[in-house]
Amino acid sequence: MDNGIKEYREKSGMSQGKLAEICNVSRQTINAIENKKYDPSLQLAFDIAKKLGVRVDVLFISKGDEQK
């Protein structure tokens, strides 16, 4: 699953560590999600989207949903 976490996180001036802290996960978890090595739980996906101020369906894009 593709995601725009890094772009939205950097746009808001937030570090991986800070995002991890406010979402109650490790910085390594945020890093793994950003690098597409780990798909978050549905709850974590919604938490990240809320903290970044973006809808979850905008932040996370299923590879099958990409426009060609």
N, CA and C of each residue as an Amber inpcrd file, in Angstrom:
protein
   204
   0.8450000  -1.1750000   0.0000000   0.0000000   0.0000000   0.0000000
   0.8940000   1.2420000   0.0000000   0.6420000   2.1170000  -0.9250000
   1.3870000   3.3720000  -0.9770000   0.7950000   4.3570000   0.0210000
   1.6180000   5.3080000   0.4430000   1.1180000   6.3150000   1.3630000
   1.8970000   7.6130000   1.1900000   1.3010000   8.6740000   1.6750000
   1.9220000   9.9910000   1.5990000   2.3140000  10.5160000   2.9610000
   2.5710000   9.6210000   3.9070000   2.8650000  10.0480000   5.2710000
   4.0670000  10.9720000   5.3280000   5.1520000  10.5900000   4.6850000
   6.3580000  11.3990000   4.7540000   6.1030000  12.8180000   4.2470000
   5.4290000  12.9320000   3.1270000   5.1650000  14.2570000   2.5520000
   4.3090000  15.1140000   3.4780000   3.2050000  14.5290000   3.9910000
   2.3300000  15.2890000   4.8870000   3.0150000  15.5810000   6.2150000
   3.8040000  14.6330000   6.7180000   4.5270000  14.8320000   7.9760000
   5.5370000  15.9650000   7.8360000   6.3190000  15.9420000   6.7600000
   7.3180000  16.9920000   6.5450000   6.6550000  18.3400000   6.3100000
   5.5180000  18.3460000   5.5970000   4.7880000  19.5890000   5.3440000
   4.3360000  20.2350000   6.6510000   4.0170000  19.3950000   7.6210000
   3.5650000  19.9230000   8.9090000   4.7390000  20.2080000   9.8540000
   5.9580000  19.9200000   9.4110000   7.1410000  20.1770000  10.2280000
   7.3130000  19.1980000  11.3760000   6.7530000  18.0180000  11.2330000
   6.7820000  17.0310000  12.3040000   7.8430000  15.9630000  12.0120000
   8.5550000  15.5700000  13.0450000   9.5390000  14.4960000  12.8960000
   8.8500000  13.1390000  13.0020000   9.5500000  12.1030000  12.5590000
   9.0250000  10.7550000  12.7260000   8.8090000  10.4600000  14.1990000
   9.7520000  10.8920000  15.0220000   9.6620000  10.6540000  16.4590000
   8.4430000  11.3030000  17.0830000   8.1540000  12.5240000  16.7010000
   6.9930000  13.2350000  17.2470000   5.6980000  12.5760000  16.8100000
   5.5930000  12.2150000  15.5240000   4.3950000  11.5390000  15.0370000
   4.2150000  10.2120000  15.7640000   5.2970000   9.4890000  15.9410000
   5.2420000   8.2160000  16.6640000   4.7550000   8.4290000  18.0950000
   5.2850000   9.4400000  18.7420000   4.9200000   9.7280000  20.1290000
   3.4230000  10.0120000  20.2690000   2.8750000  10.8510000  19.3970000
   1.4650000  11.2120000  19.5310000   0.5270000  10.1030000  19.0500000
   1.0850000   9.1170000  18.3170000   0.2840000   7.9670000  17.8790000
   0.5390000   6.7300000  18.7490000   1.3970000   6.8910000  19.7670000
   1.7180000   5.7980000  20.7010000   2.3270000   4.5770000  20.0220000
   3.2480000   4.8300000  19.0910000   4.0140000   3.7570000  18.4550000
   5.4830000   4.1760000  18.4570000   6.3490000   3.2980000  18.0080000
   7.7740000   3.6340000  17.9530000   8.0980000   4.4160000  16.6740000
   9.2080000   5.1340000  16.7080000   9.6660000   5.8360000  15.5180000
   9.9450000   4.8450000  14.4010000  10.4310000   3.6640000  14.7570000
  10.7220000   2.6350000  13.7700000   9.4450000   2.1800000  13.0420000
   8.3220000   2.1790000  13.7560000   7.0470000   1.8210000  13.1210000
   6.6830000   2.8470000  12.0600000   6.8040000   4.1310000  12.3960000
   6.4970000   5.1910000  11.4250000   7.4410000   5.0750000  10.2280000
   8.7150000   4.8310000  10.4880000   9.6930000   4.6820000   9.4160000
   9.3250000   3.5080000   8.5050000   8.9510000   2.3830000   9.0920000
   8.5970000   1.2010000   8.2990000   7.3500000   1.4630000   7.4480000
   6.3760000   2.1820000   7.9980000   5.1680000   2.5000000   7.2270000
   5.5190000   3.4360000   6.0770000   6.3030000   4.4780000   6.3620000
   6.6990000   5.4210000   5.3120000   7.4440000   4.7310000   4.1800000
   8.2470000   3.7380000   4.5250000   9.0500000   3.0300000   3.5250000
   8.3530000   1.8000000   2.9570000   7.0460000   1.6930000   3.2140000
   6.2020000   0.6360000   2.6570000   6.6780000  -0.7670000   3.0240000
   7.2670000  -0.8970000   4.2220000   7.7050000  -2.2010000   4.7030000
   6.7040000  -2.7760000   5.6960000   5.7120000  -1.9670000   6.0750000
   4.7260000  -2.3810000   7.0690000   3.4260000  -1.6440000   6.7900000
   2.3250000  -2.3800000   6.7460000   1.0040000  -1.7650000   6.6080000
   0.4130000  -1.6090000   8.0020000   0.0020000  -0.4040000   8.3570000
  -0.5310000  -0.1880000   9.7080000  -1.9060000  -0.8170000   9.8850000
  -2.2740000  -1.0210000  11.1390000  -3.6400000  -1.4570000  11.4320000
  -4.5870000  -0.3420000  10.9930000  -5.8370000  -0.6730000  10.8620000
  -6.8280000   0.3280000  10.4680000  -6.8810000   1.4610000  11.4940000
  -6.8300000   1.1180000  12.7680000  -6.8690000   2.1420000  13.8140000
  -5.6530000   3.0650000  13.7170000  -4.4670000   2.4960000  13.5150000
  -3.2690000   3.3230000  13.4060000  -3.3210000   4.1930000  12.1580000
  -3.8370000   3.6730000  11.0630000  -3.9660000   4.4690000   9.8430000
  -4.8520000   5.6870000  10.0950000  -5.9790000   5.4900000  10.7760000
  -6.8670000   6.6060000  11.0980000  -6.2010000   7.5780000  12.0690000
  -5.4590000   7.0610000  13.0450000  -4.7600000   7.9340000  14.0010000
  -3.7250000   8.8130000  13.2910000  -2.9450000   8.2120000  12.4140000
  -1.9190000   8.9690000  11.6840000  -2.5740000  10.0450000  10.8200000
  -3.6100000   9.6550000  10.0940000  -4.3000000  10.6190000   9.2340000
  -4.8510000  11.7820000  10.0520000  -5.4540000  11.4850000  11.1810000
  -6.0190000  12.5420000  12.0360000  -4.9280000  13.4770000  12.5320000
  -3.8260000  12.9340000  12.9800000  -2.7210000  13.7590000  13.5030000
  -2.1030000  14.6240000  12.4030000  -2.1540000  14.1460000  11.1600000
  -1.5900000  14.9110000  10.0460000  -2.6360000  15.8100000   9.3740000
  -3.8800000  15.7160000   9.8200000  -4.9290000  16.5860000   9.2990000
  -5.3450000  16.2830000   7.8730000  -5.3490000  15.0020000   7.5320000
  -5.7160000  14.5880000   6.1750000  -6.6240000  13.3580000   6.2670000
  -7.5000000  13.1960000   5.2920000  -8.3680000  12.0210000   5.2850000
  -7.5420000  10.7630000   5.0360000  -7.9530000   9.6840000   5.6520000
  -7.2160000   8.4260000   5.5270000  -7.1830000   7.9370000   4.0830000
  -8.2580000   8.1850000   3.3280000  -8.2770000   7.7160000   1.9370000
  -7.3870000   8.5540000   1.0330000  -6.9680000   9.7060000   1.4990000
  -6.0080000  10.5330000   0.7620000  -4.5850000  10.1200000   1.1420000
  -4.3850000   9.8100000   2.4080000  -3.0580000   9.4660000   2.9190000
  -2.5940000   8.0880000   2.4560000  -3.5060000   7.1380000   2.4050000
  -3.1630000   5.7680000   2.0200000  -3.8370000   5.4230000   0.7050000
  -3.0580000   4.9070000  -0.2280000  -3.5610000   4.5860000  -1.5590000
  -3.2560000   3.1250000  -1.8560000  -4.2940000   2.3540000  -2.0970000
  -4.1020000   0.9650000  -2.4790000  -3.5310000   0.9370000  -3.8870000
  -2.5810000   0.0910000  -4.1470000  -1.9580000   0.0330000  -5.4650000
  -2.9710000  -0.2340000  -6.5590000  -4.0520000  -0.9460000  -6.2700000
  -5.0910000  -1.2080000  -7.2380000  -5.9690000   0.0060000  -7.5170000
  -5.8980000   1.0170000  -6.6430000  -6.7300000   2.2180000  -6.7860000
  -6.0330000   3.3500000  -7.5180000  -4.7670000   3.1840000  -7.8410000
  -4.0350000   4.2620000  -8.5010000  -4.6050000   4.5350000  -9.8840000
  -4.6510000   5.7970000 -10.2480000  -5.1110000   6.1520000 -11.5790000
  -4.0120000   5.8980000 -12.5920000  -4.4090000   5.4590000 -13.7600000
  -3.4020000   5.1440000 -14.7830000  -3.3110000   6.2520000 -15.7920000
